[in-house]
Each structure stands twice: as C-alpha cells, then as structure tokens.
C-alpha cells in the first residue's frame, strides 16, 4: 500500500487507486485522476477536517479523533481492508498540499495498526 497526492502523475505501478478525501480534488477531472474508487466514508468528517486544517501542532490530536471516527465506520474500514488485501498494489490518494500531515497518512497508520 502506498500514499500519493492525487495531483501527481499517474503511474501504472500505483495499482488500484483509492481517493480517501471527502471532497473531490480541485482542478482534477475524473478522467485525469484515474481513480478506481472514491471512498468518502473513510475520510475525516467535515468538522474534523476544518478543525485540523493541516496544522502540524494538531497532528496527534487529529489522529486520535480521526481514529475514533474510523472506529465508528467499521463497514467502510472493513471494505477498504478487503480491497487492500485483495489487490497486489493499492495507492491511497489525497489532495492536501502537506504530504506529512494529512488524512491519508493517518489512515495508512490506522490500517497498519489493524494487522
């Protein structure tokens, strides 16, 4: 499983591409994005997303709150986990400018902790 900004160039090594944002990325057509699945259900709530605002000082609190939200979305998480296990290559796509502090990084950590 990999993580990548949706604005980066498509690569065949991306495998199955899953957008994990609640909002569609600005300025990206569905054709250009080459997304196999848009899984909004595993994205942070609008309230949490706005509160976090990619502030590195809020990162640990964001992760705790986001993990709590993911715990309540078991169906979507189980679905995502099945996809990840069933595919050779999976890339989680996000649109945030910050590549270190974003929901895809947190989701990656969450999924790895489930193993």
Backbone as ProteinMPNN parsed JSONL, in Angstrom:
{"seq_chain_A": "XXXXXXXXXXXXXXXXXXXXXXXXXXXXXXXXXXXXXXXXXXXXXXXXXXXXXXXXXXXXXXXXXXXXXXXXXXXXXXXXXXXXXXXXXXXXXXXXXXXXXXXXXXXXXXXXXXX", "coords_chain_A": {"N_chain_A": [[0.85, -1.171, 0.0], [0.509, 2.189, -0.848], [0.924, 5.779, -0.564], [-0.177, 8.765, -2.069], [-0.22, 11.979, -3.61], [-3.079, 13.118, -5.291], [-2.67, 14.826, -7.361], [-0.266, 14.202, -8.433], [1.529, 12.638, -11.123], [-0.058, 9.963, -12.834], [0.84, 6.584, -12.417], [1.537, 3.384, -13.647], [2.342, 1.575, -11.754], [0.974, 2.301, -9.523], [-1.217, 0.765, -9.119], [-4.329, -0.241, -7.801], [-6.251, 2.526, -7.369], [-7.307, 4.597, -4.796], [-9.275, 7.19, -3.779], [-9.258, 8.971, -0.843], [-10.45, 11.188, 0.271], [-12.973, 13.453, 1.441], [-13.963, 15.459, -0.142], [-14.026, 16.192, -3.647], [-10.986, 16.555, -5.45], [-9.779, 19.78, -6.267], [-9.723, 21.097, -9.559], [-9.096, 18.728, -10.886], [-9.891, 16.435, -13.272], [-12.174, 13.667, -13.546], [-11.343, 11.817, -15.389], [-8.592, 12.379, -15.704], [-7.679, 11.889, -13.123], [-7.826, 9.157, -12.786], [-9.049, 7.337, -10.949], [-9.921, 4.474, -9.165], [-11.679, 3.961, -7.118], [-13.694, 5.956, -5.061], [-13.675, 6.568, -1.848], [-15.348, 7.999, 0.257], [-16.35, 7.544, 2.767], [-14.336, 6.831, 4.527], [-12.98, 9.096, 4.989], [-12.052, 11.96, 6.995], [-14.537, 13.617, 9.027], [-16.296, 16.595, 7.957], [-16.213, 18.542, 9.927], [-14.025, 17.763, 11.533], [-11.978, 17.82, 9.637], [-11.918, 20.554, 8.96], [-11.286, 21.653, 11.458], [-8.72, 20.573, 11.938], [-7.116, 21.488, 9.749], [-4.644, 20.974, 8.606], [-2.622, 21.539, 10.424], [0.405, 21.053, 11.855], [0.841, 21.05, 14.623], [-1.481, 20.121, 15.661], [-1.565, 17.522, 14.937], [-1.273, 14.987, 16.4], [-3.565, 15.015, 18.046], [-5.471, 15.211, 16.052], [-5.153, 12.705, 14.784], [-5.998, 10.962, 16.84], [-8.713, 11.714, 17.124], [-9.612, 11.256, 14.54], [-9.134, 8.493, 14.273], [-11.009, 7.604, 16.083], [-13.323, 8.297, 14.738], [-13.024, 6.591, 12.535], [-13.228, 4.146, 13.827], [-15.927, 4.095, 14.279], [-16.897, 3.748, 11.783], [-16.935, 1.088, 10.846], [-17.866, -0.644, 8.783], [-17.075, 0.595, 6.347], [-14.328, 0.663, 6.758], [-13.705, -2.064, 6.964], [-14.422, -2.828, 4.383], [-12.509, -1.366, 2.914], [-10.175, -2.561, 3.888], [-10.49, -5.176, 2.9], [-10.24, -4.674, 0.177], [-7.598, -3.747, 0.053], [-6.203, -6.031, 0.896], [-6.95, -7.774, -1.112], [-5.816, -6.869, -3.482], [-2.852, -6.529, -5.448], [-1.275, -4.178, -5.611], [-1.971, -1.116, -4.06], [-2.93, 2.254, -3.927], [-3.381, 4.936, -1.825], [-5.016, 7.893, -2.3], [-4.775, 11.414, -1.911], [-5.573, 14.93, -1.554], [-4.397, 17.045, -0.227], [-1.93, 19.617, 0.291], [0.106, 19.273, 2.095], [2.274, 16.722, 2.603], [3.016, 15.202, 4.758], [1.324, 15.528, 6.949], [-1.645, 14.583, 6.797], [-4.909, 13.197, 6.049], [-4.664, 10.763, 4.634], [-2.172, 9.73, 5.344], [-2.606, 9.345, 8.063], [-4.712, 7.485, 7.884], [-3.392, 5.359, 6.648], [-1.632, 4.654, 8.722], [-3.536, 3.838, 10.612], [-4.744, 1.614, 9.329], [-2.555, -0.094, 9.144], [-2.118, -0.596, 11.834], [-4.195, -2.264, 12.4], [-3.48, -4.77, 11.618]], "CA_chain_A": [[0.0, 0.0, 0.0], [1.266, 3.44, -0.963], [0.194, 7.034, -0.416], [0.264, 9.66, -3.135], [-1.118, 13.108, -3.918], [-3.866, 12.87, -6.497], [-2.153, 15.728, -8.385], [0.941, 13.62, -9.023], [1.301, 11.907, -12.372], [-0.472, 8.569, -12.747], [1.867, 5.597, -12.717], [0.91, 2.06, -13.686], [2.709, 0.887, -10.515], [0.049, 2.701, -8.457], [-2.187, -0.302, -8.91], [-5.703, 0.172, -7.542], [-6.157, 3.883, -6.82], [-8.459, 4.917, -3.958], [-9.321, 8.542, -3.232], [-9.732, 8.873, 0.538], [-10.883, 12.518, 0.688], [-14.426, 13.664, 1.425], [-14.248, 16.382, -1.247], [-13.292, 15.93, -4.89], [-9.852, 17.492, -5.575], [-9.975, 20.916, -7.178], [-8.986, 21.169, -10.804], [-8.738, 17.41, -11.402], [-11.016, 15.745, -13.904], [-12.258, 12.252, -13.194], [-10.533, 11.09, -16.369], [-7.175, 12.582, -15.404], [-7.372, 11.323, -11.806], [-7.72, 7.693, -12.924], [-9.384, 6.777, -9.648], [-10.722, 3.254, -9.237], [-12.711, 4.012, -6.088], [-13.721, 7.138, -4.199], [-14.206, 6.041, -0.6], [-15.572, 9.157, 1.14], [-16.729, 7.084, 4.1], [-13.164, 6.716, 5.405], [-12.383, 10.426, 5.133], [-12.478, 12.639, 8.225], [-15.741, 14.437, 8.918], [-16.019, 17.98, 7.585], [-15.867, 19.287, 11.135], [-12.661, 17.406, 11.922], [-11.094, 18.304, 8.569], [-11.783, 22.005, 9.103], [-10.583, 21.916, 12.72], [-7.31, 20.21, 11.788], [-6.551, 22.456, 8.808], [-3.26, 20.554, 8.324], [-1.739, 22.178, 11.401], [1.248, 20.007, 12.447], [0.722, 21.055, 16.079], [-2.719, 19.406, 15.988], [-1.465, 16.213, 14.302], [-1.559, 13.853, 17.297], [-4.976, 15.093, 18.419], [-6.234, 14.878, 14.842], [-5.126, 11.257, 14.594], [-6.865, 10.34, 17.855], [-10.108, 11.989, 16.775], [-9.884, 10.582, 13.263], [-9.205, 7.055, 14.551], [-12.3, 7.39, 16.731], [-14.311, 8.309, 13.647], [-12.854, 5.359, 11.757], [-13.767, 3.057, 14.646], [-17.387, 4.096, 14.137], [-17.191, 3.448, 10.371], [-16.363, -0.256, 10.672], [-18.209, -1.218, 7.48], [-16.215, 1.185, 5.318], [-12.948, 0.243, 7.037], [-13.615, -3.479, 6.58], [-14.441, -2.832, 2.914], [-11.198, -0.908, 2.458], [-9.183, -3.59, 4.249], [-10.66, -6.27, 1.932], [-9.679, -4.223, -1.098], [-6.142, -3.7, 0.206], [-5.704, -7.41, 0.957], [-7.271, -8.465, -2.358], [-5.084, -6.302, -4.629], [-1.388, -6.573, -5.323], [-0.819, -2.818, -5.329], [-3.028, -0.155, -3.747], [-2.444, 3.587, -3.597], [-4.341, 5.845, -1.215], [-4.832, 9.214, -2.884], [-5.252, 12.559, -1.14], [-5.348, 16.171, -2.296], [-3.735, 18.054, 0.608], [-0.575, 20.028, -0.088], [1.031, 18.749, 3.097], [2.417, 15.277, 2.386], [3.32, 14.528, 6.038], [0.222, 15.653, 7.895], [-2.921, 14.543, 6.085], [-5.742, 12.057, 6.418], [-4.195, 9.519, 4.014], [-1.079, 9.245, 6.187], [-3.235, 8.836, 9.281], [-5.457, 6.274, 7.519], [-2.365, 4.339, 6.423], [-1.215, 4.219, 10.07], [-4.67, 3.145, 11.208], [-4.884, 0.304, 8.688], [-1.406, -0.931, 9.526], [-2.281, -0.972, 13.228], [-5.209, -3.311, 12.469], [-2.864, -6.081, 11.314]], "C_chain_A": [[0.896, 1.235, 0.0], [0.333, 4.625, -0.735], [0.744, 8.003, -1.453], [-0.736, 10.812, -3.278], [-1.809, 12.823, -5.24], [-3.367, 13.734, -7.662], [-0.865, 15.208, -9.025], [0.567, 12.796, -10.248], [0.921, 10.446, -12.094], [0.703, 7.678, -13.144], [1.212, 4.225, -12.683], [1.24, 1.248, -12.43], [1.832, 1.297, -9.326], [-0.928, 1.58, -8.145], [-3.585, 0.258, -8.766], [-5.671, 1.496, -6.78], [-7.448, 4.255, -6.093], [-8.325, 6.339, -3.428], [-9.955, 8.467, -1.858], [-10.063, 10.254, 1.122], [-12.401, 12.614, 0.606], [-14.835, 14.54, 0.247], [-13.434, 15.996, -2.475], [-12.186, 16.967, -5.029], [-10.113, 18.575, -6.631], [-9.109, 20.775, -8.421], [-8.574, 19.841, -11.402], [-9.982, 16.761, -12.002], [-11.011, 14.278, -13.482], [-11.406, 11.416, -14.142], [-9.046, 11.184, -16.045], [-6.768, 11.906, -14.09], [-7.171, 9.812, -11.85], [-7.947, 6.984, -11.583], [-10.274, 5.556, -9.839], [-11.886, 3.284, -8.247], [-12.564, 5.298, -5.295], [-14.429, 6.704, -2.93], [-14.321, 7.176, 0.427], [-15.803, 8.735, 2.585], [-15.55, 6.956, 5.063], [-12.425, 8.047, 5.562], [-12.837, 11.047, 6.457], [-13.756, 13.442, 7.981], [-15.349, 15.86, 8.516], [-15.583, 18.798, 8.796], [-14.416, 19.024, 11.55], [-11.652, 17.938, 10.907], [-10.847, 19.807, 8.726], [-11.018, 22.366, 10.378], [-9.084, 21.677, 12.566], [-6.571, 21.208, 10.898], [-5.055, 22.218, 8.547], [-2.228, 21.278, 9.201], [-0.905, 21.078, 12.078], [1.149, 19.937, 13.969], [-0.532, 20.319, 16.557], [-2.679, 17.944, 15.535], [-1.858, 15.053, 15.227], [-3.021, 13.851, 17.747], [-5.871, 14.754, 17.23], [-6.305, 13.367, 14.655], [-6.044, 10.552, 15.601], [-8.334, 10.5, 17.495], [-10.508, 11.261, 15.49], [-10.005, 9.07, 13.475], [-10.523, 6.705, 15.232], [-13.421, 7.375, 15.686], [-14.229, 7.03, 12.828], [-13.396, 4.151, 12.518], [-15.288, 2.968, 14.508], [-17.835, 3.82, 12.702], [-16.655, 2.068, 10.012], [-16.651, -0.851, 9.298], [-17.299, -0.717, 6.375], [-14.768, 0.748, 5.509], [-12.749, -1.213, 6.638], [-13.589, -3.603, 5.063], [-13.079, -2.427, 2.356], [-10.132, -1.966, 2.725], [-9.269, -4.778, 3.281], [-10.049, -5.914, 0.587], [-8.157, -4.27, -1.036], [-5.554, -5.111, 0.185], [-5.883, -8.113, -0.397], [-6.522, -7.979, -3.584], [-3.585, -6.37, -4.371], [-0.837, -5.206, -4.914], [-2.027, -1.917, -5.116], [-2.369, 1.168, -3.396], [-3.591, 4.402, -3.03], [-4.025, 7.249, -1.718], [-5.45, 10.295, -2.004], [-4.93, 13.826, -1.911], [-4.603, 17.241, -1.505], [-2.331, 18.374, 0.097], [0.463, 19.414, 0.837], [1.111, 17.228, 2.981], [2.719, 14.505, 3.666], [2.137, 14.483, 6.988], [-1.104, 15.745, 7.142], [-3.659, 13.26, 6.43], [-5.276, 10.74, 5.807], [-3.052, 8.908, 4.829], [-1.656, 8.64, 7.468], [-3.996, 7.538, 8.999], [-4.508, 5.107, 7.286], [-1.899, 3.768, 7.771], [-2.312, 3.392, 10.742], [-4.811, 1.734, 10.638], [-3.742, -0.634, 9.067], [-1.503, -1.389, 10.971], [-3.316, -2.091, 13.392], [-4.628, -4.705, 12.249], [-2.376, -6.794, 12.533]], "O_chain_A": [[1.885, 1.32, 0.728], [-0.889, 4.479, -0.718], [1.95, 8.066, -1.692], [-1.939, 10.634, -3.089], [-1.189, 12.345, -6.189], [-3.614, 13.407, -8.822], [-0.43, 15.727, -10.053], [-0.563, 12.326, -10.383], [1.507, 9.79, -11.233], [1.452, 7.978, -14.073], [0.417, 3.937, -11.788], [0.499, 0.33, -12.078], [1.934, 0.711, -8.249], [-1.408, 1.468, -7.017], [-3.986, 1.139, -9.528], [-5.128, 1.572, -5.678], [-8.533, 4.236, -6.675], [-7.374, 6.654, -2.712], [-11.066, 7.959, -1.713], [-9.965, 10.456, 2.333], [-13.033, 11.934, -0.203], [-15.927, 14.382, -0.299], [-12.299, 15.532, -2.362], [-12.415, 18.145, -4.755], [-10.601, 18.301, -7.728], [-7.941, 20.392, -8.355], [-7.776, 19.815, -12.339], [-10.989, 16.565, -11.321], [-9.975, 13.726, -13.11], [-10.816, 10.416, -13.732], [-8.328, 10.186, -16.104], [-5.648, 11.411, -13.961], [-6.429, 9.256, -11.041], [-7.148, 6.151, -11.153], [-11.256, 5.599, -10.58], [-12.943, 2.707, -8.501], [-11.462, 5.683, -4.906], [-15.642, 6.494, -2.93], [-13.503, 7.294, 1.338], [-15.49, 9.479, 3.514], [-15.739, 6.97, 6.279], [-11.37, 8.109, 6.193], [-13.895, 10.692, 6.977], [-14.018, 13.887, 6.864], [-14.207, 16.276, 8.714], [-14.693, 19.643, 8.698], [-13.677, 19.952, 11.878], [-10.596, 18.448, 11.282], [-9.711, 20.271, 8.636], [-10.195, 23.282, 10.372], [-8.273, 22.489, 13.013], [-5.512, 21.711, 11.273], [-4.303, 23.16, 8.299], [-1.118, 21.581, 8.764], [-1.46, 20.253, 12.804], [1.352, 18.87, 14.548], [-0.626, 19.94, 17.724], [-3.648, 17.209, 15.727], [-2.695, 14.229, 14.86], [-3.643, 12.791, 17.82], [-6.898, 14.093, 17.383], [-7.374, 12.812, 14.401], [-6.783, 9.64, 15.232], [-9.106, 9.543, 17.554], [-11.61, 10.722, 15.383], [-10.896, 8.439, 12.907], [-11.09, 5.64, 14.99], [-14.338, 6.556, 15.745], [-15.255, 6.452, 12.468], [-13.959, 3.238, 11.915], [-15.863, 1.884, 14.611], [-19.029, 3.675, 12.443], [-15.995, 1.902, 8.986], [-15.782, -1.492, 8.708], [-16.807, -1.499, 5.562], [-14.061, 0.49, 4.534], [-11.731, -1.557, 6.038], [-12.82, -4.395, 4.517], [-12.56, -3.065, 1.44], [-9.284, -2.228, 1.872], [-8.24, -5.327, 2.885], [-9.419, -6.749, -0.061], [-7.504, -4.768, -1.954], [-4.536, -5.358, -0.462], [-5.063, -8.948, -0.778], [-6.586, -8.62, -4.633], [-3.122, -6.281, -3.234], [-0.035, -5.1, -3.987], [-2.984, -1.948, -5.89], [-1.38, 1.209, -2.664], [-4.638, 4.548, -3.66], [-2.901, 7.73, -1.577], [-6.52, 10.103, -1.427], [-4.104, 13.804, -2.823], [-4.214, 18.258, -2.079], [-1.642, 17.515, -0.454], [1.567, 19.077, 0.41], [0.129, 16.53, 3.232], [2.681, 13.275, 3.663], [1.965, 13.523, 7.739], [-1.616, 16.835, 6.885], [-3.093, 12.349, 7.033], [-5.478, 9.688, 6.413], [-2.985, 7.688, 4.98], [-1.245, 7.563, 7.899], [-3.929, 6.596, 9.789], [-4.8, 3.982, 7.691], [-1.789, 2.553, 7.935], [-2.035, 2.367, 11.364], [-4.977, 0.772, 11.388], [-3.952, -1.828, 9.283], [-1.015, -2.469, 11.305], [-3.317, -2.788, 14.406], [-5.225, -5.703, 12.653], [-1.841, -7.897, 12.43]]}, "name": "protein", "num_of_chains": 1, "seq": "XXXXXXXXXXXXXXXXXXXXXXXXXXXXXXXXXXXXXXXXXXXXXXXXXXXXXXXXXXXXXXXXXXXXXXXXXXXXXXXXXXXXXXXXXXXXXXXXXXXXXXXXXXXXXXXXXXX"}
